[in-house]
């Protein structure tokens, strides 16, 4: 029981820190609210989709920006996608980078774009590791027989 | 010539100017202007110089001509005179030869000759004297000397030495008698003359010399005299042989010419010189001064022919004085120069001015461009900022909504609700600022769609119903029957203006009423005029309020604009009534015009606007004073937006306000009439369908305030209920009673009696049920008694029930649909008693969406999944499509789906395009159905129209407008928010009564 309480406390603290540090925003909360008995793995499923998409998009972006002649429309479309999915799961920091990225895209500023890509990658992997940690904590709580505390 | 050149020049300049204005910066470089001016001045100087010269030359020419003519005249006269003299001398010669030689003895002696010549001297005015010298050869000398008694002397008056020949003077005129006996051949000149004369047989002249007597310059003319007549063509020898003597005369040229000139005009002006130019290299002067004075620059030479071919003479004339400077010419030239200078300067000035203006123009243009850029930047900034504010605000609002869903203590709930309200207000404000910016930028485009004006007014009222009830103020609307049901225009903007005005009124009104009225402008004006007339004619028939200040307005409080009080109002209504009675078609008179000029008044009894602030009311961010915003909140942008919008709608807004009494804002706007058949199809979605079940029913409204009663009547009339207004319950009862007993009048018993709460309270002692209806109770069904109230306490409610009122109280503000719902409830016409107010939150949403098949279209997997998840949570059956094309494939007719949520930004085919195609497909299908088989068409009246909602992260108005433009029904902001979703979805699923109850 202690373990569960401890894990739960850890979970709460971790989640709060994610919100506090701006990794997540209320959209993530909304996601969590959408998850119920009929749809128990909703958040994980969506996040998994997000990971898959994002990695593909980051690869596409890297390739697009290495071209001799950069197709900024293409890049912008990718970034738009990335922004959409990140805002959907509430990955705020990734989304913010995307906003800046799109601005550079509009300016056709290759240097800025490349910098943003680096930043986006960085933020994404950070996000990914944070979320994975969060899910692991959740799993541990569930495995220990506890219930995941609702963050509201 | 100068002028001509000038005009050419100016044309060139003008042309350049034109070119300059045409092209952008190519007007002659301004550096060139001074140079051109200098060149022009030089040119003008040159031109005037040329002009001067030509005129001067003319002058000189004329002068010369004068000189020539004068000179020639003189020469001719001189010559004539001279030749006359010569002829005389010739005649003398002949005389001598005739009388001295042919006669023998000679008929002439010295005495005769002297006398004759003296008497004929007038014939020879030029000759100082004539003399005859006889040819004497040396051999005859002695005899000759002896014969005459004197010796031949030389010119020096000494006896002549011996020579071959002598020519002593034998006869002489008295004037020259001193030369008698002188040998003419002793003088060199004379000798030559003599020799030449006898050789040629003609008169010859000597070169000029000083004459012996007068010392004047003179010439001697010599004629040969022959002893006998000569053969026709004699040779020189024959001439010499025949020579007998010589007749000579001295011409005193000097006095001759002097004399001559004296006779002529202009004598003083010219200097005349006469020369003997036999020897061209050394002209001998005959007349005039050797040292020439006078004007050396101009002279004229006339040749003189004195009859001696050997001698040549000429006359040289010149002006005595130099030609005077011609002031006329000088002035003319100078004036031309000055004129040219001025013209040049004027053109230069004009050019400089043009350049300056052009410069200014370019500067202005640049500034304009910059200002426009700044404006665009401002708009963009506003859009960005508002977007940036909205994003966190959405977070704040979302979290607050979530917070409110949790268990909260009442205090916490209150705080959270306040926070939410504030947040919403902030979003509204941002929208307003954005709106204003857009209006200013002229980017706001008006829609032209048919809409139901009355339902919009009802909607606006319903927005404020909560507040007005809370404050206990009467809120009512009245629309003139003349205003058509459906008009074309921009409902959104119209609603915005009304909302603004009513919102303001609600904000600033603590007691009394707010009354919204809509008329046709023409109608209202006509009534105003009519009323003004009756006022003039009938004097003061208006009731002057006494003591307790009861006014004939909606609530009895005084209003700022007394035109809207009952006095006018009844005319408006009466007029309408009359028209309806006269002919059932209300719009016959106005049908012709295409425009509907609407006048809307919003009257309140609030705090009014201080006089000093009334001018600034429509200035953005200007509130009456800063304390206003402290007390009532708001930014003061609302009215300025309203003004802009009203102007966009083709009208104008103004107001009358009296501090502490209230304000009446009225505005006009122009809409287009909508053709009837055009909107019958559309009517359904435009307005809440009012139930028709009340048509023909009869009601009595009991209200002591006629204006309020009229407003109530207006709503009931919309439901098709026939309304009678009475002032009190007693009267109502009386009417009923009379009706009951006089059924023959074919009047219907009222189905309901609506009693205003005030009227009820004023006679609350009566037990209606007992008192009123008993007397004729058994003959008819009791009419339903319904209470109308702004607010009612539960005690009052109980009391009302006890007195026989129905247990539904119609709460004001009245709205036709709400009244209908209440009446249905009361009259037991049970239908769905639906109303949004009944449901709330997710449970309602769940019920709304449950079982509905919804298509989610988004290219982003994550988004799709989230949207699907959210919709599933509310029980919807969700299907997904990942592109516009896939969605089109799924959305074939007949529709399997109840609604579609569509992402806007998608590759290949975006949401707008997909929607457009779906709508096109639907409209085709609809046409086919309606046109194809009528029977089936009747069966399936419903038309294909799949609700499509945009999903967008952009909540800027423009996006929304674009959504509507391409046929979408609304939009949901991403990420989904419960309330937002509910609002968007409710519109469709609520208004469509589901087939299975």
HADDOCK unambig.tbl for C-alpha pairs under 7 A between the chains (distance, minus, plus):
assign (segid A and resid 26 and name CA) (segid B and resid 395 and name CA) 6.42 0.50 0.50
assign (segid A and resid 26 and name CA) (segid B and resid 399 and name CA) 6.96 0.50 0.50
assign (segid A and resid 27 and name CA) (segid B and resid 975 and name CA) 6.80 0.50 0.50
assign (segid A and resid 34 and name CA) (segid B and resid 869 and name CA) 6.29 0.50 0.50
assign (segid A and resid 34 and name CA) (segid B and resid 870 and name CA) 5.85 0.50 0.50
assign (segid A and resid 34 and name CA) (segid B and resid 873 and name CA) 6.20 0.50 0.50
assign (segid A and resid 46 and name CA) (segid B and resid 862 and name CA) 5.97 0.50 0.50
assign (segid A and resid 46 and name CA) (segid B and resid 865 and name CA) 6.46 0.50 0.50
assign (segid A and resid 49 and name CA) (segid B and resid 861 and name CA) 6.90 0.50 0.50
assign (segid A and resid 49 and name CA) (segid B and resid 862 and name CA) 5.96 0.50 0.50
assign (segid A and resid 50 and name CA) (segid B and resid 862 and name CA) 5.68 0.50 0.50
assign (segid A and resid 81 and name CA) (segid B and resid 860 and name CA) 6.25 0.50 0.50
assign (segid A and resid 84 and name CA) (segid B and resid 863 and name CA) 6.80 0.50 0.50
assign (segid A and resid 85 and name CA) (segid B and resid 860 and name CA) 6.46 0.50 0.50
assign (segid A and resid 85 and name CA) (segid B and resid 862 and name CA) 5.21 0.50 0.50
assign (segid A and resid 85 and name CA) (segid B and resid 863 and name CA) 5.65 0.50 0.50
assign (segid A and resid 88 and name CA) (segid B and resid 862 and name CA) 6.69 0.50 0.50
assign (segid A and resid 88 and name CA) (segid B and resid 863 and name CA) 5.55 0.50 0.50
assign (segid A and resid 88 and name CA) (segid B and resid 866 and name CA) 6.84 0.50 0.50
assign (segid A and resid 88 and name CA) (segid B and resid 975 and name CA) 6.16 0.50 0.50
